[in-house]
Amino acid sequence: MRHPAVPARPVANVAAAGVGRGPGTTGGVTVTDQEGRAPAAVVFDALGLEYERAFAGSAPHRASLGRLLELLAPGSRVLDVGSGTGRPTAQILAEAGHRVLGLDVSPVMVGLAARQVPGAEFRLADIRETPLPDASFDAVCAYFSLLQMTRAEQAAVVARLARAVRPGGLVALATVPLDVEDVEAVFMGQPVRVTSLTAEAFTGLVTGAGLTVLSEEHEVFTPAHPDAVPEPHLFLLARRGAR
């Protein structure tokens, strides 16, 4: 679970935002801070369990996981992209008996997840650079983990995730459906840059990757944080074709 979401306190007007490089990239090259960490890692290293307290109680998120669990065969191999602290996604899947691999760019988050969800495996990795063999998972989850990528990167990652599940496999995705690109914002006290798509455009991106949308849920959620405002959330559950 990863969520630099609605630019609730923008420091640059959304309408005036330029063509998005996306957070952490310039000219296609990943930008890191002086310690060699990508900007998303810096943000979520700082947030740690504060992020979990704000978002892990989301009933719509848990409902989305429930829809996925209804369709998963026992002992399925599941990839959790942007696994955060491991809760709720990896924890719920692992407790249901599935084999979970979580990937995250934040060392702090990976450490927390490994301690909190010992029944799953977690690795420090950037999904944009991690090899994913075709048809190597029964399902993939990516809850709010694309929002600090460019639109081109989001499309490329969704296409890779679609190929990473076996024919007939499942892909669960969640995003904040807004038409914003490379917008500066403050998220839980941390400066971030956010890029997203409208619900229609995001759904089109998913179907364009060869996935069939099984369910589309629109929700509004207010994080448990003093600076939080209500956020629109979109949850998609999709299936790769049988061939």
C-alpha positions in Angstrom: 0.0 0.0 0.0 1.5 3.3 -1.1 -0.3 6.5 -1.3 1.0 10.0 -2.1 -2.6 11.0 -3.0 -4.7 14.0 -3.4 -2.8 17.3 -3.5 -4.8 18.6 -0.6 -2.4 21.5 0.1 -0.9 22.2 -3.3 2.1 24.5 -3.5 1.6 24.8 -7.2 -1.7 25.4 -9.0 -2.9 22.2 -10.6 -4.0 24.0 -13.8 -0.6 25.7 -14.1 1.4 22.5 -13.6 3.7 21.8 -16.5 4.0 18.6 -18.6 4.9 16.0 -16.0 8.3 14.5 -15.7 6.9 12.6 -12.8 8.5 12.4 -9.4 12.0 11.2 -9.4 12.6 11.4 -13.1 14.1 13.9 -15.5 14.7 13.0 -19.1 14.0 9.4 -18.3 16.8 9.2 -15.7 15.8 8.5 -12.1 16.7 11.3 -9.7 17.8 10.5 -6.2 18.8 12.6 -3.2 22.3 12.9 -1.9 22.0 9.5 -0.2 21.1 7.7 -3.4 17.4 7.2 -2.5 14.5 7.9 -4.9 12.2 10.7 -3.8 9.4 8.2 -3.0 11.7 6.3 -0.7 12.6 9.5 1.1 8.9 10.4 1.7 7.9 6.9 2.9 11.0 6.4 5.0 9.9 9.5 6.9 6.3 8.5 7.3 6.7 4.9 8.4 3.9 3.7 10.7 2.2 7.1 10.5 1.2 6.2 7.0 -0.3 2.9 8.1 -2.3 4.6 10.9 -3.8 7.0 8.3 -4.8 4.5 5.6 -4.8 0.9 6.8 -8.3 1.3 8.2 -9.8 1.9 4.8 -13.0 -0.2 4.5 -13.0 0.2 0.7 -9.4 -1.1 0.5 -10.3 -4.2 2.6 -13.5 -4.7 0.5 -11.3 -4.7 -2.6 -9.1 -7.4 -1.1 -12.2 -9.4 -0.2 -13.2 -9.4 -3.9 -9.8 -10.6 -4.8 -9.8 -13.3 -2.2 -13.1 -14.7 -3.4 -11.5 -15.5 -6.8 -8.0 -16.7 -5.7 -7.3 -20.4 -5.6 -5.7 -21.7 -2.3 -2.0 -21.1 -1.9 -1.8 -18.6 -4.8 1.4 -16.7 -5.6 0.7 -12.9 -5.2 2.9 -9.9 -5.9 2.2 -6.8 -3.8 3.7 -3.7 -5.5 4.4 -0.8 -3.1 3.8 -3.1 -0.1 4.5 -0.4 2.5 4.2 -1.6 6.1 2.6 -4.8 4.9 -0.7 -3.9 6.4 -3.4 -4.4 5.3 -2.7 -6.0 1.9 0.2 -8.5 2.5 -1.1 -9.4 5.9 -4.6 -10.2 4.8 -3.4 -12.2 1.8 -0.8 -14.1 3.9 -3.2 -14.9 6.6 -5.6 -16.3 4.0 -2.8 -18.8 3.1 -1.4 -17.2 0.0 2.3 -16.8 -0.8 3.0 -13.1 -0.9 6.0 -11.2 -2.3 6.0 -7.5 -1.4 8.2 -4.9 -3.2 8.8 -1.4 -2.0 11.4 1.4 -2.6 11.5 2.4 1.0 14.0 0.6 3.3 12.0 1.7 6.4 8.8 0.3 4.9 10.4 -3.0 3.9 11.8 -3.4 7.5 8.4 -2.7 9.1 6.6 -5.1 6.8 9.1 -7.9 7.4 8.6 -7.5 11.2 4.8 -7.1 11.0 4.0 -9.7 8.4 6.5 -12.6 8.9 4.3 -14.9 6.8 5.2 -12.9 3.6 8.5 -12.1 1.8 9.5 -8.5 1.3 12.2 -7.0 -0.9 13.7 -3.5 -1.4 13.0 -2.9 -5.1 11.7 -0.4 -7.7 9.0 -2.1 -9.8 10.1 0.0 -12.8 13.5 -1.8 -12.7 12.6 -5.2 -11.3 12.6 -8.2 -13.8 9.1 -9.8 -13.8 9.0 -13.1 -15.7 5.8 -13.6 -17.7 3.1 -15.6 -16.0 5.0 -15.9 -12.7 2.2 -14.9 -10.4 -1.5 -15.8 -9.9 -2.3 -12.3 -8.9 -0.8 -8.8 -8.6 -1.8 -6.0 -6.3 -0.8 -2.4 -6.8 -2.7 -0.2 -4.3 -2.0 3.5 -4.8 1.6 2.7 -5.8 1.7 4.4 -9.2 1.0 8.0 -8.1 4.6 9.1 -8.0 5.3 7.8 -11.6 4.9 9.6 -14.9 1.9 8.6 -17.0 4.2 6.8 -19.4 5.7 4.9 -16.5 2.3 4.1 -15.1 1.2 2.6 -18.5 4.4 0.6 -18.8 4.1 -0.8 -15.3 0.5 -1.8 -15.7 1.4 -3.6 -18.9 4.2 -5.4 -17.2 2.0 -6.4 -14.3 -0.6 -7.7 -16.8 2.1 -9.9 -18.3 3.4 -11.0 -14.9 0.2 -12.8 -14.0 -0.6 -16.2 -15.6 -3.4 -16.4 -18.2 -6.6 -16.1 -16.2 -4.7 -14.4 -13.4 -5.9 -11.4 -11.5 -4.7 -7.8 -11.1 -6.1 -5.5 -8.3 -5.3 -1.8 -8.7 -6.2 1.3 -6.8 -5.6 5.0 -7.6 -6.8 8.5 -6.9 -8.8 9.3 -10.1 -7.8 12.9 -10.9 -6.5 14.6 -14.0 -3.2 15.9 -12.6 0.3 15.7 -13.9 3.6 16.5 -12.0 1.7 18.5 -9.4 3.6 19.6 -6.3 1.8 18.9 -3.0 2.3 18.4 0.7 1.3 14.9 1.8 1.2 14.2 5.5 3.8 16.9 6.0 6.1 15.6 3.2 6.6 17.4 -0.2 5.6 15.1 -3.1 5.0 15.3 -6.8 1.8 13.6 -8.0 0.6 12.4 -11.4 -2.7 10.7 -11.9 -5.4 10.0 -14.5 -9.2 10.3 -14.6 -11.2 7.2 -13.8 -12.0 6.7 -17.5 -8.4 7.2 -18.6 -7.1 4.8 -15.9 -9.6 2.1 -16.8 -8.6 2.6 -20.4 -5.0 2.1 -19.5 -5.9 -1.2 -17.8 -7.9 -2.5 -20.7 -5.3 -1.4 -23.1 -2.8 -3.7 -21.2 -5.0 -6.7 -22.2 -6.9 -7.0 -19.0 -10.7 -7.4 -18.6 -12.2 -5.3 -15.8 -14.3 -7.5 -13.5 -15.3 -4.8 -11.0 -14.9 -1.0 -10.7 -15.6 0.6 -7.4 -15.6 4.4 -6.7 -15.3 5.4 -3.1 -14.5 8.5 -1.0 -12.2 8.0 2.0 -10.9 10.4 4.6 -7.5 9.3 6.1 -7.1 9.2 9.9 -4.7 12.2 9.9 -5.1 15.8 11.2 -4.4 17.3 7.8 -6.6 14.8 5.8 -9.4 15.7 3.5 -11.9 13.4 1.8 -10.2 11.6 -1.2 -11.8 9.9 -4.3 -10.5 6.4 -4.6 -10.9 4.0 -7.5 -10.5 0.2 -7.1 -10.3 -2.0 -10.1 -10.2 -5.8 -10.2 -9.2 -7.2 -13.6 -8.3 -10.5 -15.2 -5.7 -11.5 -17.8 -7.1 -13.3 -20.8 -6.9 -17.1 -20.9 -4.4 -17.0 -23.7 
